[in-house]
Amino acid sequence: MRSEASRSDLFLWLAIAVFLGASVVQIVRRGPLRLEKPVTVVSNGNATFYAPLLIFLAQIARTIPPGATVSLAPPTGRDPSNWLDYWVAVGQLPRQRVVFAGRFLPQRSTGEIPFFVACYGGEFVDSRFRLIRRFPEGGLYEAVH
């Protein structure tokens, strides 16, 4: 019984050593570790193009409570399946839970309906939501219960 435990301990320590060795090899190959912000879609893009959206999302982040569900939805009539805007919203709203707009728009009963909808660049018309705050870049809507 003792020999089985010592074999499993030996195997565990050997696996840890192999993993740490592989990690050191990767660090040496890639160069020294740097503590800096990761490169993102926004940081690689045109800053003037994304600036209004980032300002809008910063205002939204300060307005809605942490943990609330929110979706960045396009103005009524536009395709809600914009994955790039969704991922930008996920990155800019880390304290909120971002829901992909394509899951509940157009009025689908199967998708999760967020508590808030941030509409960038136009009007959002949906009987399930009411406007609670207007910003120069868009509006913030709350679910009607």
C-alpha positions as CSV (number, residue, x, y, z in Angstrom):
1,M,0.0,0.0,0.0
2,R,2.8,2.4,0.9
3,S,4.7,1.6,-2.3
4,E,1.6,2.5,-4.4
5,A,1.3,5.9,-2.6
6,S,5.0,6.6,-3.1
7,R,4.7,5.7,-6.8
8,S,1.8,8.0,-7.4
9,D,3.7,10.8,-5.5
10,L,6.7,10.2,-7.6
11,F,4.6,10.3,-10.8
12,L,2.9,13.6,-9.6
13,W,6.2,15.3,-8.9
14,L,7.6,14.1,-12.2
15,A,4.6,15.5,-14.0
16,I,5.0,18.8,-12.2
17,A,8.7,18.9,-13.1
18,V,8.0,18.2,-16.8
19,F,5.3,21.0,-16.9
20,L,7.5,23.5,-15.2
21,G,10.4,22.6,-17.5
22,A,8.2,23.1,-20.5
23,S,7.0,26.5,-19.1
24,V,10.6,27.6,-18.7
25,V,11.4,26.6,-22.2
26,Q,8.5,28.6,-23.5
27,I,9.5,31.7,-21.5
28,V,13.1,31.5,-22.8
29,R,11.9,31.1,-26.4
30,R,9.5,34.0,-26.2
31,G,11.7,36.4,-24.2
32,P,11.3,37.9,-20.8
33,L,7.8,38.2,-19.2
34,R,6.3,41.7,-19.5
35,L,3.4,42.9,-17.5
36,E,1.5,45.0,-20.0
37,K,-2.0,45.1,-21.4
38,P,-2.7,42.5,-24.0
39,V,-3.1,43.5,-27.7
40,T,-6.8,43.6,-28.5
41,V,-9.0,44.2,-31.6
42,V,-9.5,47.8,-30.5
43,S,-5.8,48.5,-29.8
44,N,-5.0,47.2,-33.3
45,G,-7.7,49.2,-35.0
46,N,-8.3,52.8,-36.0
47,A,-8.5,54.7,-32.7
48,T,-10.7,57.5,-34.1
49,F,-13.2,54.9,-35.4
50,Y,-13.6,53.1,-32.0
51,A,-13.4,56.2,-29.8
52,P,-17.1,57.0,-29.7
53,L,-18.0,53.4,-29.0
54,L,-15.5,53.2,-26.2
55,I,-16.7,56.5,-24.7
56,F,-20.3,55.1,-24.9
57,L,-19.4,51.8,-23.2
58,A,-17.5,53.7,-20.4
59,Q,-20.7,55.7,-19.7
60,I,-22.7,52.5,-19.7
61,A,-20.2,50.8,-17.3
62,R,-20.6,53.7,-14.9
63,T,-24.4,53.7,-15.1
64,I,-25.5,50.0,-14.7
65,P,-24.7,48.0,-11.6
66,P,-22.0,45.3,-11.5
67,G,-23.3,41.9,-12.3
68,A,-26.2,43.1,-14.4
69,T,-26.9,41.6,-17.8
70,V,-26.4,43.9,-20.7
71,S,-26.4,43.7,-24.4
72,L,-24.9,46.0,-27.0
73,A,-27.6,46.1,-29.6
74,P,-27.7,47.8,-32.9
75,P,-30.4,50.4,-33.8
76,T,-33.7,48.8,-34.8
77,G,-33.6,47.4,-38.3
78,R,-29.9,46.5,-38.3
79,D,-28.6,42.9,-38.1
80,P,-27.9,42.1,-34.4
81,S,-25.2,39.5,-35.3
82,N,-22.2,41.8,-34.9
83,W,-19.6,39.7,-33.1
84,L,-17.0,42.4,-33.2
85,D,-19.1,44.8,-31.2
86,Y,-20.1,42.0,-28.8
87,W,-16.4,41.2,-28.1
88,V,-15.6,44.9,-27.7
89,A,-18.5,45.2,-25.2
90,V,-17.2,42.1,-23.3
91,G,-13.8,43.7,-23.0
92,Q,-15.1,47.1,-21.9
93,L,-17.7,45.9,-19.5
94,P,-15.8,43.4,-17.3
95,R,-18.1,44.0,-14.2
96,Q,-21.3,43.3,-16.1
97,R,-22.4,40.1,-17.9
98,V,-22.7,40.8,-21.6
99,V,-25.3,38.9,-23.6
100,F,-25.0,38.6,-27.4
101,A,-27.7,40.6,-29.1
102,G,-28.4,37.9,-31.7
103,R,-29.7,35.6,-28.9
104,F,-32.8,37.7,-28.2
105,L,-33.2,39.9,-31.3
106,P,-35.4,39.9,-33.2
107,Q,-37.9,39.0,-30.5
108,R,-36.9,35.4,-29.9
109,S,-38.4,33.6,-27.0
110,T,-35.5,31.2,-26.7
111,G,-32.7,33.6,-25.9
112,E,-31.8,35.2,-22.6
113,I,-33.3,38.7,-22.3
114,P,-30.8,41.0,-20.7
115,F,-31.8,43.5,-18.0
116,F,-30.2,46.4,-19.9
117,V,-29.7,47.1,-23.6
118,A,-27.2,49.7,-24.7
119,C,-28.0,50.8,-28.2
120,Y,-25.1,52.5,-30.0
121,G,-25.7,54.9,-33.0
122,G,-29.4,55.1,-33.2
123,E,-32.8,54.3,-31.7
124,F,-33.8,50.9,-30.3
125,V,-37.5,50.1,-30.5
126,D,-38.6,46.9,-28.6
127,S,-41.7,46.7,-26.5
128,R,-39.8,44.6,-23.9
129,F,-37.5,47.6,-23.1
130,R,-37.9,51.3,-22.2
131,L,-35.4,54.1,-22.5
132,I,-33.9,55.2,-19.2
133,R,-31.0,57.3,-20.3
134,R,-29.8,59.0,-23.5
135,F,-26.2,59.7,-24.3
136,P,-24.8,61.5,-27.4
137,E,-23.7,58.2,-28.8
138,G,-26.8,56.2,-28.1
139,G,-29.3,55.2,-25.4
140,L,-29.6,52.8,-22.4
141,Y,-32.7,50.8,-22.2
142,E,-34.1,48.7,-19.3
143,A,-36.3,45.6,-19.5
144,V,-39.9,46.2,-18.7
145,H,-41.3,43.6,-16.3
